[in-house]
Amino acid sequence: MNSLRKLQRYGSKSYLIQGDEVVLEKHVSKFEELENSIKKLSKDVKKYQECILDVTEHEKRMTSDLSNSLLCHEDEKTRSLVEEWHSFIAQANSFDEDLILITHRTIGEPLKKFQGVFTETKGALKKRDQSMQDCMRANQKVQKLQEKEKTGANIVKLEAAKQNLTNLEQDFRNQDRSLKSDLPLLYEGRIEYFQPCLEALIKAQVEHSGNSANLFSENIPSLKKFTMSELEFKQLQNQRLSQIHALSIVGDN
């Protein structure tokens, strides 16, 4: 957005600018930062939704590949575990779809609606800038007419030009006052707008995790007897891997 650069470009040259123009520039700068943050967040939300789908797809491929492997064909216990896992993934997919939909409704749609505010505000800043330039041109016209000979026709033109300038200046000041008042309110309102959106998403994620955990315990009974700690599991893996490396057909690395 070029609104801030326009403010700086024309501001120092216009007789209309008040002493608090720097304040307006700061508000516009915050506005631009907020817009950039919203754009980044929108991209992150889309990536997050894509990642949810990717995880599910990769898990489906893993269970499918394992089901077709010799590991499952030749070992009943492993085959049973993979089948349970595959059943869990198939059913949990609906939870993932719900989370994606809720993410879109709680974050995606509100972000898109909020972006409309940026479009309208940039339009207001552009209109203010145009109004300022109109005033400057009208003021120059008044100055030129004042330098002309005071004939009846020129006096009529001068009075008309002064009235037009007064109207333009009043219009500019109304726009200027509105922006200086509303921009800070718009920036502060971002918290109240996004807070419930984030709360809804977090609650949806918690519910998704809870539903997945419950489904997991119901569909993978083979793991209910798995009471080994992570340390014990790693020690057992290392032990078995050492036994494999000890085989005569396995060469040293």
VENVEN-V290300 format. One record per pair of residues at least 24 apart in sequence whose C-alpha atoms are under 10 Angstrom apart, sorted by the first residue. I is the first residue (numbers start at 0). J is the second residue. Records with the same first field share a line. If there is no record, write none. Layout:
# VENVEN-V290300
I->J, J
This chain:
# VENVEN-V290300
0->27, 31, 34, 117, 121
1->31, 121, 124, 125
2->27, 28, 31, 120, 121, 122, 123, 124, 125, 127, 128
3->27, 28, 30, 31, 121, 124
4->28
5->124, 125, 128
6->124, 125, 127, 128, 131
9->128, 131, 132
10->128, 131
12->135
13->131, 132, 134, 135
14->131, 134, 135, 138
15->131, 134, 135, 168, 171, 172, 175
16->131, 172, 175
17->172, 175
19->179
20->175, 179
22->179
23->175, 176, 178, 179, 180, 182, 183
24->179
25->182, 183
26->178, 179, 180, 181, 182, 183, 184, 185, 186
27->120, 121, 124, 178, 179, 182, 183, 186
29->182, 183, 186
30->117, 120, 121, 182, 183, 185, 186
31->117, 121
33->117, 186, 189
34->113, 114, 116, 117, 118
37->110, 111, 113, 114
38->110, 111, 114
40->106, 107, 110
41->106, 107, 108, 109, 110, 111, 114
42->107
43->107
44->99, 102, 103, 106, 107, 110
45->99, 102, 103, 107
47->99, 102
48->95, 96, 98, 99, 100, 102, 103
49->99
50->99
51->92, 95, 96, 98, 99
52->92, 95, 96, 99
54->95
55->88, 89, 91, 92, 95, 96
56->88, 92
58->84, 85, 88, 89
59->84, 85, 86, 88, 89, 92
60->85
61->85
62->86, 88
76->221
77->221
79->219, 220, 221
80->218, 219, 220, 221, 222
81->219, 221
82->218, 219
83->215, 217, 218, 219, 220, 221, 222
84->215, 218, 219, 220, 221
85->218, 219
86->214, 215, 218, 219
87->211, 214, 215, 216, 217, 218, 219
88->211, 214, 215, 218
90->211, 214, 215, 218
91->207, 210, 211, 212, 214, 215
92->211
94->206, 207, 208, 210, 211
95->204, 207, 208, 211
97->203, 207
98->200, 203, 204, 206, 207
99->203, 204
101->199, 200, 203, 204
102->196, 197, 199, 200, 201, 203, 204
103->200
104->196, 199, 200
105->193, 195, 196, 197, 198, 199, 200, 201, 203
106->193, 195, 196, 197, 199, 200
107->196
108->196
109->192, 193, 196
110->192, 193, 196
113->189, 192, 193
116->185
117->185
120->178, 181, 182, 185
123->174, 175, 177, 178
124->174, 175, 178
126->171, 174, 175
127->170, 171, 172, 173, 174, 175, 178
128->171, 174, 175
129->171
130->167, 168, 169, 170, 171, 172, 174, 175
131->167, 168, 170, 171, 172, 174, 175
132->167, 171
133->164, 167, 168, 171
134->163, 164, 165, 166, 167, 168, 169, 170, 171
135->164, 167, 168
136->164
137->161, 162, 163, 164, 165, 167, 168
138->163, 164, 165, 167, 168
139->164
140->164
